[in-house]
Every structure is written in C-alpha cells, then in structure tokens.
Amino acid sequence: MLTPLDFMNDWADGMRCWQATSSLQSALPVSAEQARDIGRKRAEKLIAYARKSSPFYANYYASVPADSALQDYPAVNRATLMANFDSWSSDRRITLASVKSLLSCTDRIGERFFNDYLVWTSSGTSGVKGIYVQDIHALSIYQSLMAVRYLNQLTASASVLPWPETLNANRTALVAAVEGHFAGIVYWKWAARLNPWLSGQTRTFSILQPIPELVEQLNRWQPKFLSTYPSMLSVLAQEQESGRLKLSPTRLWCGGENLEKQQKQQIEAAFSCAIDEDYGASEAMNMAFACEHGKLHVNTDWFILEPVDANMQPVRAGEKSVTTLVTNLANTLQPIIRYDIGDSITLHTEACTCSNPLPTMEVVGRHDDTLWMMEENNKKVAILPLTLNTVIEENAGEFGFQIIQLGPNHLSIRTQGDDIYARSRAFGRIRDSLEQYFKTTGVLPVTFEHDQALPARDAVSGKLNQVIKMGS
C-alpha cells in the first residue's frame, strides 16, 4: 500500500525524469563518433566508480591496471554476478536476503526498495534467474531515452517536447506477464505513478488468461496505445482479422522477442497501424529504438555493445556475433560492465536514411514458438511461450527448461539437473504447474513426457529456445 512518503518519492522521481528529459532534448546534435566518445568517457567513470564502490568489482578487476581500456577488462555473466550478489552493489544494504523479502510478495510488485530503488527479475533461460536493482539516476535515463528518442522518433538530440503528445494521450494498455516482478510490469507501474493525471488512462492485462477473456477486456478498454510481445501481437492480429477483437490503435509497441518481417507485416495489416520496436533487457533497458525504416538505432552514449565471437574477441562491423557484451552506463548502483547478454547481433556503420546518426543493429535473440493446442471441444487455442515460461518459473521455480511439442496436446520436457534424479524432480514440478494452468484454460487432456536429454541450444544463435512447436 502506498504511503505519503511514496507519493513524495514519486513526485521527486518525476522531477528527476523531467530534468533528464529536458537535458537530453536541449543537448546539441551529435554525430555517431561523438556519441561513442561520450559513451567511452562515461565507461571510464563507471569503471573507476565500480572499482571503488563495489567490493565484487574491486576484487574482479584487481589485476587490471587502472588506466586500461574497457576492452581490457574481463567479461562477466549472470551466474557470476548472482553468485556475488551481496558484494556487487555500491549500496551495501542491498543483499540477496533483503531483496528476496520483497520479491517473495506478489502484492508488492513495483513497490520501492529502501525507498529509493526498484527491483525486477529476468527469466532464467541461462539456468539462473537474474535480479536487478535500479536507482532513480538509471530510471530517469531510461525514461528520457523513451521520451525523446522513442516517442519523437527523431535524431540523437530531439528538440520537440514529448509532453504535448503524452498529455493528450488516450488509453494505453500493457499485455504482459504481470504476476511476477518482471522488468516490464515493474517499470510500467512506476512510470504510471509519476503522473497521477495519466495513471487513470493506463491498464495492464495478464498474458496468463485465456485469449477470449483478454479479447473481451481489450474490447471494453479500447486502448489507443498497445504494448506487448510479438507473439501476443500475432495472436491478437488474428483475433482482429476474425472480427472478435475490435481495436483501432494509433500505436503498437513490442519487445522481448524477435519480430520477424512477415510477422510484422501481418500485424500491421490487421491493425492498420505501424509497430514500434525497441531492444532492451532486464540488465539494460532501452538500448536501441527502431526508426521509421525499421532499423534499430543504438543509444551508444548510454550503452556500449561489443559483438564478440566464441572466444570473446571482437567481430568486425557487418559480421554476426556469437554473443554480445553490454555495458550499461546509466546504472552505477549495480554496475553492468562487459556483461555477456547472450544475444547474437550485427552492428552496422553505414548511415541510415532516416537521418538518425546513431549506428544501427540487427538482433538474433531467443525465438520461442507459440503452441496451438486443442481444447476439450476440439477447438484450437494459442498458448504463448512467455505464458508457459511465466507459469513454470513462478509456480515451479524451474529455469533453463525446454518444451517440445510432439502432438497437439503432447509435450516433451527437458530439464536442468546434475543427475537423472534431479532432472526427474524438476520434471515433476513443471508437469504439476502446467497441469494446473491448463485446467484454467480448458486445454485438456495433455500428455507430458520427460525427455532425459538436457535442453539443447540453437545451433545458429546459441540461444536456448525454451518452447518449440510441433514440426520444428
């Protein structure tokens, strides 16, 4: 429950966001090289601060000379950071135990942590769940990038105020996994609180509910701005084409999954509305925004992306990487420096015809499939991959699993574990959580089979595709 102090903190956060946005808007236009130089200088300051304020980084970088370039510092991954969680943050109050006391309560999603911070989690595709703490400095940077470079769709330093568009905004909707402390819902709730005049114009909807119920709710709400995952947009586009969904949005936004070209065309045709994309992660929000030509422009003044090969060596511009090292220059509270995010990307140096000077990129992220299963009345129903992931991670507490559809209602499940007994116990927890979920959707009966093999990563992208449809 919000207290008077919470309202005061929200007001203060709103002022910080306004200041950050105003600063970004009033900044002089920069070239691609100037943006990179700004990023490099910020990286030097971040590393110096991390070595001084984070016990983990002080030890991790002990053998690296202080004047070293960013590329000379060792890379880090989620497992390492989570194993050293208590010594990672610059605020020594932040421990795994203190954070988990907040995360254990689903009725506290989006609440403040130590009055000053927000906490969110990431999915456990690597087998390890990530926990990330954000302070107002990082949040105000994310918000200013959203306001200036996304809403205005202009160059690196826009000059048009976003506030008139925001103040005149119609109803907005977020369709997402709202039952956990995920970045999308935590950030959305916080952003809505910053402007109480607009909070009544926004609603969130759960992806876990049956599609007919979601369609009914969206028809009642009639949002003009709809934000969700590409897989959900595809399902909603089919509902729109069938006439069951009757929306007239002016903006569609998607993220969190790959958006294929054909998929994008189908969605835009169904809604007669363009889709806006961004590239971000729980570790680093708003790293890139798509322009009107569909090219993702990297915010290189606040995020450094290093495409590397399997040996963590840089690849040339125009070449696809095996993975990517991300440095988040906005978050000094919980530094993310040369973090292996697991995505294969291609960075381009040629200028985009949209006139935005920031470099462009392509992403090959995780590509999970939507499963079409049968209800008791022999009617097909779409089951989103993120729905299954949320059910399993939140209810079974399992991560890094893999679901392979063998028949319409026949699922094979691969699990993590050091031995067959551990994997069998994990399978039992996953089966029980899915059985409970399918009862609420009418998808019955479902046959579950335990595949003793470990989850297999995609041979091309190296990503763990957790949900694979029949015939793939």
N, C-alpha and C positions, 0 to 999 in steps of 0.2 A: 504494500500500500504506500502511495506517495505521501511524503511529509512536506511541511512548509520549506524545509531545507532542500528537499529535492526540487521544488519549484524554483527556488533561488538559484540552485546549481544549473538547472535547465536554462534559466534566463541568462546566466553568466556564459554558459556554453554557446547560446545563440549569439551573444555579442562577440565571442571569440570567432565564431564561424563567419559572422558578418565582416569582421576585421580582416580575416584571412581571404575572404572572397573579394573584398574591396581592394586589398593589396594585389591580388592576382590580376584583377581587372585593370588596375591602374599601371601595372608594370609595362615597361616598354616592350615592343615586339622583339622576339629573339629568333635567331637562326637555329638550325639543328645543332651546329657546333657549339654555339653559345649555351644552349640548353644542356648539352653534355658536359660543358665546362662547369656550369652551375652544379650539376649532379656530382661531378668529381670533387669539387670543393666541399660539398655537403657530406660526401662519403668520408673525406679526411677528418672532418669534425666528428662525425658519428663514430668512427673507429677510435679516435682519441678518447671520446666520452665513454665508449663501451669498455675500453681497457682500464679506465679509471673507476667506473661506477658499477660494472658488472663483474662479480667475482669469477663467473664462468669464463668470460672473455679474457679477463686478466690472466688467467691460467692458460687458456686455449691459445693465446697469442704470445705467450711468454718468450718464445724463441724467435719471434719475428721482430726485426728492427723497427723502431717507431716511425721512421720515415719511409716505410715500404709502400709501394703502390697497392691498390685494392687487390689486384690480381695475384699478389704475392702472399696473401693471407689464405689459410686453409678453408676449404668449403665446410659447410655444416649441414646436417639434415634434421628432420623432425625427431627421429629416435634419440639423437644425441641431446638436443635441446630439452626434450621431455625428461630424459634421464637426469638432467642437471637443472631441473625447473627451479628449485629453491635458490640457486645461485645465479640464475640467468638475468633476472630483472634488476634494474637500478634502484628500485624501491625494495628494501629488504623485508618489508612487511608481506610481500607477495610470495606465498608459499603454495605448494600443491594442496596442502590440507586446508588452507584458508580459502582457496579458490573453489575447491570441491564442495565446501559448505554452501556456496552459492549455487553451483551447478547441480547439486542434488535436488534442488527445489524447482519444479517446472513452473510454479506460480510466481517465480522471481525472474523469469526471462526478461532481459532488457533492463533489470534494476542496476543501480550503481554498485560498484565495489569500492569499499573505503571512501565513499562519497565522490571520488574523483575519476574513477575508471569504469570502463565497460569490459565485459569478458564474453568471449564467444569461443566456440569449438569448431573443429573441422571434422569431416568424415575420415574414417580410418582406412582408406584404400591401401596405405602402406603397411597396415597391420598395427599402427599406432595412432591413437586419437590425439589431435593437437589441441592445445588450449592457449589462447592468445588474449593478452590484456592490452587495452588501448587507453591512452590518456587524451585529454582534450586537444593537445597540440596535433597529434596524429589525426584525430577525428575532424578537426577543423580543416586540415589539409585535404582529407578525403572529400569533405563537404564542398570546399571551394573548387576543387577539380571537377566535381559533379556539376556545380552551379555554372561555372564558366566554360569549361571545355566540353561538357556533355550537353547541357541544356541549350547553350548558344550555338554549338556545332561550328565554332569559329576557329581562329588560329590560336597559337600558343598563349597570346595575351589578348583576350577579347576586351572590347570596350563597351559592349552593350549590357546594361544591367539585367540580371536574370529575374529580379524581384517582380516586375510587372507581370511576367508570364506566370510566376509562381503564385502571386496574389490573386490572379484571375483563374487559377487552375480549377477544373471541375473535379469530379470524384476520381479517386485513384484506388487501385487495388493491387495487392501483392498476393500471389498464389504461390505458396512455398511450404516447406517443412516448418511449421510454426510451433511444433510440440517440443522442440529442443532448443538449446542455447546456441543456435547456429548464427553465423555472421549476418545473413540476410535479414532475419526477423529481429535480431538484437539491434542492428543498425537502423532498421526501418522504424522500430518503436522509439528509439532515441531521437531520430530526426523528426518524427511526428510531434514529439513533446516540445521541440524547440519553438514551434509556432502553434500555440493553442487555438488560434483563429482558423488554422487549416486542418488541425487534427480531426475535426468532425467530418472532413471530406475524404478521409482515408480509411480503408478496411483491409484486413488480412483474411485470407481463406486457406484452409488446410488442404494439402495435396493428398492426405490420407483418406478423405471422404470419398464415397462413390461419385463418379462423374455426373450422373443425373442430379444429385444433390448440389454439386458445385455449379452446374449449369443453371439450376433454379435460383441459387443465391446470386450469381453474377447477373442474371436477367433482372432481378429485383434491384440490385445496386446500380447497374448501368455505368460502369467506370469509363472515363474517357482516356485514362492512362492505365495500362495493364502491364504489370511486371511479373515475370515468371521464368521458368526454364524452357529451353527449346522443345523438349519432349512434351511438356504440358501444352505449349502453344500449338504444337502439331495436333494434339488431341482436340483442343478447343477449336482449331480451324475446321476440323471435320464436323464438330458439333454445329459450328456456324454455317457450314455448307449445307448441312441437313435441315437447317431451319430451327433446330431445337434451341440453339444459342442465338440470341438476337442482340448483338452489341454493335455500337458504332464508335469505336475508339478513334482518337486522333493520334495517339502514340502507343507503340508497343515496345517493350524493353525485354531483353532476355540475356541471360548469362548463366554461368555454372556448368554448361555443357557445350559441346560442339554444335554449331548451327551449320548444317550442310546447305549448299547453294539451292538444290532442288527443294529442300525443306523450307527454306526462306521464301522462295517464290510461291509455294503453296500457301503458306501462312499469310503473306502479304495480299495474295489474290482473294483469299477468303474474307479478310477483314477490310480490304481496300485501304490499307494503312501500311506505312513503312515500318520496318523493325529497326530499332537502335540496339547495337551490341556494345558490350564492354568486355575487357579482360581484367579479371581480378581474382583474388584468392583470399582465404581467411588470413593468410600471412601478410598480404599486401593488397589493400582494396584499390580499385580504380587505377590500375596500372596503364590501361590503354582504353581509348574510346574510338568507335568507328565513325568515319566521316560519311558524307552523303554518297560517296562512291563505294562504301562498304569496306574501306581499308582501316585497320586498327592502327591508330597513332599512339606511340608510346610516350608517356609523360616522363621523359628522360631526366628532367630536372628534379624529380622526386623518386624515381625508381630506376635502378640500374639492372638491366637484364643481360646476362652473359650466356649466349648459346655455346654449349661445350659438347665434346664428344664423350665416349665411354670412359676415357682416361682423364676427364675434367680439363681437357685442353680446348682452347677457343677454336671455333669453326669460323670460316670466312662468311662475310655478308652474302646472302643469297643461298647459303647451304643450310640444310635442315640439321638441327642439333639432335643429339641423343637425349639430353636434358638441358635444363636452364638453371643458372644460379641467379637468385634475386636478392638485391639489397634494397630494403625499404628505408628510405632516407627520412621518412616522416615520423617513425616510431623510435624514440630514444629510450622509452620506458622499458621495452622488451626488444632489444635490437635484433633485427633480422639482417644478417650480413653474409653474403655469398651462400645463400640458402638453396639447397637442391630442391626445387619445387616439383620436379618430375615431368614437366611438360616439354615436349619437342616443339621448337619454334624455328621460324626462319625470319631473320631480320633483313630488311631492305634499306638501301641507302639512297636510291633514286627518289626524286621529289614526287609528291602526289599532286595530281591535277586539281585537288580541292584547295590548294594554296596553304594548307597547314604545313609548316616547316618540320614538324616533329616526325621522326622516322616511323615507317610502317612495319608491321609484322604479321605473320600468319602463325596460327597455333594448331598443333595436333594434340589435343587433350584426351582425356578418357572418353570413350564413346560407348556408353551403355545403351542397350536396346529397350524399347517398350514392348512388353509381352502382351499378346492378345490371348486371353483365356476365356473359358466358357462358364457362363452362369448355369444355375440349375435348370433354367428354362431354355437352354441351348442357345442363348444369345451371347455374342462376343462382347467382351469388355476389355478396355485398355488398362493395363497395370503398369504404372510408370516405374522406371528403375529407381528414381530417388525415393519413391514411396516405399519400395522394398528395403532400400538401404536404411531409411529412417526407422522403419519398424524393427529391423534386426539390430541396428546399433543402439537404439534407445531401449528396446524391450529385452533383447537377448544379451546385449553387451558384447557382441562379437564384431570383429573388424577384419578386413582383408579376406573376406569370403568370396565365393564365386557361384552364381546360379546359372545353370544351363538348362534351357527348356528343351525337353526331349519329345513332348507331345503337348497338346493344348493345355492340359491340366496335369502334366507330368514334369516335375522339376528335379534335376540332379544338382546336388550341392557339394561344393568343395570347401574345406575349412582349413584354418591355420592350426598348428599344434606341433609339439615336439615329437609326438608319437601317435600311434593309431588310437590309443585310449583318449588322449586329449582331443583329438580331432572328432572322435565319436561323441564325446560330451558336448563339444561345440555344435555339432550337427543337431543333437537333441534340443538344445536351447533355440537354435534357429528354426527348426521344424515347429516347435511349440509356439513360438511367437508368430510365425507365418500362418499356422492353422487358426490361431485366434483372430488374426487380421482378416483372413479370407472368409471367416464366418460373418464378419460385419459387411462384407461386400457381396455375398451371395455366390462367390466363386467356389463351388463345391461339386463333387469331391475333388481333392487334389492329392496326387501321389507324390511322395517325397522319397528320393533315393540318395544315399550317401556315397559319393564318389571318393574313394580313398586317396586319389591323387591330390597333390597340393594345387592351389589356384595358380593358373598359368597366365603370364603376362603376354600382351600382344607382341608379336614378332617384329612389327614395324615401329610402333610408337613406344614400346617398352612399358606402357601403362597397363594397370590391372583393370580389365573390363569386367565388372562385377556381375552384370546381368546380360546374358547372351540369349537371343531369341532362337526359336526353332528354325533349323535350316541354315544357320550362320556358319 
